[in-house]
Amino acid sequence: MLSKEEIFSSLIHFGLEEIDAKIYVGLLQMGSVTVGTMAQKLDVDRGKAYRSLNKLRNMGVVSTTFSNPTIVNAIEPSEALTSVIQKKEDEIIMLQKLARPLVDNLKNFEKETVPTDLSSFSIVQGRSNIYTRIGKLIQESTEKIFLVTTSDDLMRMYHTSIPDKIHERVQGGGNVRIITNTCDVKTMEIIEQLGASEVKIGKLPSKSRMIIENKRQLIMSGAMKESMDLNDEVDSIMYTNSTEMVENMFSLCTHLWKKAKLMQAIPSN
């Protein structure tokens, strides 16, 4: 059974911030109560409680009455989370429909560019944007990939589209290798579900991430906050197709791979 902290962390993936998760779980425990009683029992500022409840009501996670005082009630978990998922699916369908004609129209504004051999560098800010960029690299890859990062980072990736991208690439004949740090058996089982060609456990150079496609492109970050928040705006990466940097980092990853041990070879405690 998950602890309350683990439940809060999981609810973050559904768009609930810490105070939202605290209120929702609290309401599940209390049942129908007034906003004042809820705020008092959960030790939450009443103003913040009203703002959070307004958000949760719009998400379909809680219901409120028009009475005075207002009575608030948590929606049954299965119905609540299904409602959140449905809204996100509807948003994706809407964006896909908008994207088709928009792409064609935006091309009319493109400036003709002259091919160049100059290397490009860019910075991507925000964890959700980072995982989208990593997924894009994997999806469009044609060469071997090393994904070197912490087990916590891999756990976060598990809740994104990255596992689907890895599965598709491996099934299409690609080679995606993961190197991560020592972790518990439960975490190993989840990492295995990412679908990589092989996973090895070894000593990482630092608590950062490197995703390298041989001869083509590289994603690197500095030290990462070890929170499960997929919306962390502090997290950032550097992306480049610099031949020199890609070759150097790929050589480093090849060296780390040789020193690491296959995940299956790690004894369970």
Secondary structure, 3 states (H helix, E strand, C coil): CCCHHHHHHHHHCCCCCHHHHHHHHHHHHHCCEEHHHHHHHHCCCHHHHHHHHHHHHHHCCEEECCCCCCEEEECCHHHHHHHHHHHHHHHHHHHHHHHHHHHHHHHHHCCCCCCCCCCCEEEEECHHHHHHHHHHHHHHCCCCEEEECCHHHHHHHCCCCHHHHHHHHHHCCCCEEEEECCCCHHHHHHHHCCCCCEEEECCCCCCCCEEEECCCEEEEECCCCCCCCCCCCCCEEEEECCHHHHHHHHHHHHHHHHHCEEHHHCCCC
